[in-house]
Amino acid sequence: MSMSKIYNFMGFRKAATALSGLLLVISIASLAINGLKFGLDFTGGSLVEIGYEQAPDLNQIRDQLKQVGYNDAVVQTFGTPTDILIRLGQDHDPKLGDKVLATLQEGQEQSLELRRNEFVGAQVGEELREQGGLGMLLALFMIMVYVALRFQIKFSVGAVAALVHDVLIVLGFFSVLQVDFDLTVLAAVLAVIGYSLNDTIVVADRIRENFRIMRKGSPTEIMNTSLSQTLGRTLVTSLTTILVLVALFVFGGEMIHGFATALLVGVLVGTYSSIYVAANVMLMMGICKEDLMPPEEKEETVDELP
């Protein structure tokens, strides 16, 4: 096997543990004190759809709505550039659509059409929130079972610790900055779990292989060798993913800002956790060659016939 340069990743594991601990404490504290700023998908609110003859300026619409007190309005195109969907986090008012239409019609030469005025109930939001949380817990449990069967129980604990670490920090990011948390962000958090797990599995596979073929070397040295050998693949995957996400964030419009933001944070944290959290947990649990050696096959003795 050709050996590339070996980096002493585990030499910084104490500092990495302190950094992860600090980020987790901040995230958990913010989630406990501030909570998440749930969007209309979870809290309920009103939806107003307005039809324009010509594509309007979305920023101008937001400014018009803020001037009359709709500060939390989410404005986005819906299907076509002339079809505008407005989300308002307030109780349902049968006349709300007419009020929004009158506000936006001021100063407009073109005629506007009210196409929809609906209410999304908070009960639906509560069900979505509960089912989303249960789905995430179930996903983590199934991942733990899979990694334990595919590799070994210490790998399983390390992989799930990395995933929980990533999810909590992404949620903490949204809690600290009070960025809207809606269904697109929840989808991004689930995607972060998949991305981080894929990265962790690649690293774990190389760690297992090196534990079996490297006759010399401590567990720390084997970890450093494995992480160094997969570093190129990790960086290329992360950088190409980040480039796509930056393009989505900049050019994708307001509708997917939260999605792109969650994935950007998740990819950065997931890359870090694959190197430092998963491997670090394995070392803390005392991973050794005996854990990964294949079981010896029992030789069957056949009695010779006289």
SULWOBEL-V682906 format. One record per backbone hydrogen bond with DSSP energy under -1.0 kcal/mol. CO is the residue of the C=O (numbers start at 1). NH is the residue of the N-H. E is the energy in kcal/mol with one decimal. If there is no record, write none. Layout:
# SULWOBEL-V682906
co:CO nh:NH e:E
co:CO nh:NH e:E
This chain:
# SULWOBEL-V682906
co:7 nh:9 e:-1.8
co:9 nh:12 e:-1.8
co:10 nh:13 e:-1.2
co:12 nh:16 e:-2.6
co:13 nh:17 e:-2.5
co:14 nh:18 e:-2.2
co:15 nh:19 e:-2.4
co:16 nh:20 e:-2.9
co:17 nh:21 e:-2.5
co:18 nh:22 e:-2.3
co:19 nh:23 e:-2.5
co:20 nh:24 e:-2.6
co:21 nh:25 e:-2.3
co:22 nh:26 e:-2.4
co:23 nh:27 e:-2.4
co:24 nh:28 e:-2.9
co:25 nh:29 e:-2.5
co:26 nh:30 e:-2.4
co:27 nh:31 e:-2.5
co:28 nh:32 e:-2.2
co:29 nh:33 e:-2.4
co:30 nh:34 e:-2.4
co:30 nh:35 e:-1.8
co:36 nh:38 e:-1.4
co:37 nh:181 e:-2.7
co:39 nh:42 e:-1.5
co:39 nh:43 e:-2.3
co:40 nh:44 e:-1.7
co:45 nh:120 e:-3.6
co:46 nh:88 e:-2.9
co:47 nh:118 e:-2.6
co:48 nh:86 e:-3.2
co:49 nh:115 e:-3.0
co:49 nh:116 e:-1.4
co:50 nh:84 e:-2.9
co:51 nh:113 e:-2.1
co:57 nh:61 e:-1.8
co:58 nh:62 e:-2.3
co:59 nh:63 e:-2.3
co:60 nh:64 e:-2.3
co:61 nh:65 e:-2.2
co:62 nh:66 e:-2.3
co:63 nh:67 e:-1.9
co:65 nh:70 e:-2.7
co:66 nh:69 e:-1.5
co:69 nh:71 e:-1.6
co:70 nh:73 e:-1.0
co:74 nh:87 e:-2.6
co:76 nh:85 e:-3.2
co:78 nh:80 e:-1.5
co:80 nh:83 e:-1.5
co:82 nh:52 e:-3.1
co:83 nh:78 e:-3.0
co:84 nh:50 e:-2.8
co:85 nh:76 e:-2.0
co:86 nh:48 e:-2.8
co:87 nh:74 e:-2.2
co:88 nh:46 e:-3.2
co:88 nh:90 e:-1.9
co:93 nh:96 e:-2.5
co:95 nh:99 e:-2.1
co:96 nh:100 e:-2.7
co:97 nh:101 e:-2.5
co:98 nh:102 e:-2.4
co:99 nh:103 e:-2.1
co:100 nh:104 e:-2.5
co:101 nh:105 e:-1.8
co:105 nh:108 e:-2.1
co:113 nh:51 e:-3.3
co:116 nh:49 e:-2.3
co:118 nh:47 e:-2.9
co:120 nh:45 e:-2.0
co:121 nh:125 e:-1.1
co:122 nh:126 e:-2.4
co:123 nh:127 e:-2.0
co:124 nh:128 e:-2.5
co:125 nh:129 e:-2.5
co:126 nh:130 e:-2.4
co:127 nh:131 e:-2.8
co:128 nh:132 e:-2.4
co:129 nh:133 e:-2.0
co:130 nh:134 e:-2.4
co:131 nh:135 e:-2.4
co:132 nh:136 e:-1.8
co:133 nh:137 e:-2.1
co:134 nh:138 e:-2.6
co:135 nh:139 e:-2.1
co:136 nh:140 e:-2.2
co:137 nh:141 e:-2.2
co:138 nh:142 e:-2.5
co:139 nh:143 e:-2.2
co:140 nh:144 e:-2.1
co:141 nh:145 e:-2.2
co:142 nh:146 e:-2.5
co:143 nh:147 e:-2.8
co:144 nh:148 e:-2.1
co:145 nh:149 e:-2.1
co:146 nh:150 e:-2.9
co:147 nh:151 e:-3.0
co:152 nh:156 e:-2.1
co:153 nh:157 e:-2.3
co:154 nh:158 e:-2.0
co:155 nh:159 e:-2.7
co:156 nh:160 e:-2.5
co:157 nh:161 e:-2.4
co:158 nh:162 e:-1.9
co:159 nh:163 e:-2.0
co:160 nh:164 e:-2.9
co:161 nh:165 e:-2.3
co:162 nh:166 e:-2.3
co:163 nh:167 e:-2.7
co:164 nh:168 e:-2.6
co:165 nh:169 e:-1.8
co:166 nh:170 e:-2.3
co:167 nh:171 e:-2.7
co:168 nh:172 e:-2.6
co:169 nh:173 e:-2.3
co:170 nh:174 e:-1.8
co:171 nh:175 e:-2.0
co:172 nh:176 e:-3.1
co:173 nh:177 e:-2.0
co:174 nh:179 e:-1.4
co:181 nh:39 e:-2.6
co:182 nh:186 e:-2.1
co:183 nh:187 e:-2.3
co:184 nh:188 e:-1.7
co:185 nh:189 e:-2.4
co:186 nh:190 e:-2.0
co:187 nh:191 e:-2.0
co:188 nh:192 e:-2.2
co:189 nh:193 e:-1.6
co:190 nh:194 e:-1.7
co:191 nh:195 e:-2.7
co:192 nh:196 e:-3.0
co:193 nh:197 e:-2.3
co:194 nh:198 e:-2.2
co:195 nh:199 e:-2.0
co:196 nh:200 e:-2.5
co:197 nh:201 e:-2.8
co:198 nh:202 e:-1.8
co:199 nh:203 e:-1.9
co:200 nh:204 e:-2.8
co:201 nh:205 e:-2.5
co:202 nh:206 e:-1.6
co:203 nh:207 e:-2.3
co:204 nh:208 e:-2.7
co:205 nh:209 e:-2.1
co:206 nh:210 e:-2.5
co:207 nh:211 e:-2.3
co:208 nh:212 e:-1.3
co:209 nh:213 e:-1.7
co:210 nh:214 e:-2.4
co:218 nh:222 e:-2.4
co:219 nh:223 e:-2.3
co:220 nh:224 e:-2.3
co:221 nh:225 e:-2.3
co:222 nh:226 e:-2.5
co:223 nh:227 e:-2.8
co:224 nh:228 e:-2.1
co:225 nh:229 e:-2.1
co:226 nh:230 e:-1.5
co:230 nh:234 e:-2.3
co:231 nh:235 e:-2.8
co:232 nh:236 e:-2.4
co:233 nh:237 e:-2.3
co:234 nh:238 e:-2.3
co:235 nh:239 e:-2.9
co:236 nh:240 e:-2.2
co:237 nh:241 e:-1.9
co:238 nh:242 e:-2.6
co:239 nh:243 e:-2.2
co:240 nh:244 e:-1.7
co:241 nh:245 e:-2.3
co:242 nh:246 e:-2.7
co:243 nh:247 e:-1.9
co:244 nh:248 e:-2.2
co:245 nh:249 e:-2.6
co:246 nh:250 e:-2.5
co:247 nh:251 e:-2.7
co:248 nh:252 e:-1.9
co:254 nh:257 e:-1.2
co:256 nh:260 e:-2.8
co:257 nh:261 e:-2.7
co:258 nh:262 e:-2.6
co:259 nh:263 e:-2.0
co:260 nh:264 e:-2.5
co:261 nh:265 e:-2.4
co:262 nh:266 e:-2.5
co:263 nh:267 e:-3.0
co:264 nh:268 e:-2.0
co:265 nh:269 e:-2.6
co:266 nh:270 e:-3.0
co:267 nh:271 e:-2.3
co:268 nh:272 e:-1.8
co:269 nh:273 e:-2.7
co:270 nh:274 e:-1.9
co:271 nh:275 e:-1.0
co:272 nh:276 e:-2.9
co:273 nh:278 e:-2.3
co:277 nh:281 e:-2.5
co:278 nh:282 e:-1.9
co:279 nh:283 e:-2.1
co:280 nh:284 e:-2.3
co:281 nh:285 e:-1.8
co:282 nh:287 e:-1.9
co:283 nh:286 e:-1.5
co:289 nh:292 e:-1.2
co:289 nh:293 e:-1.0
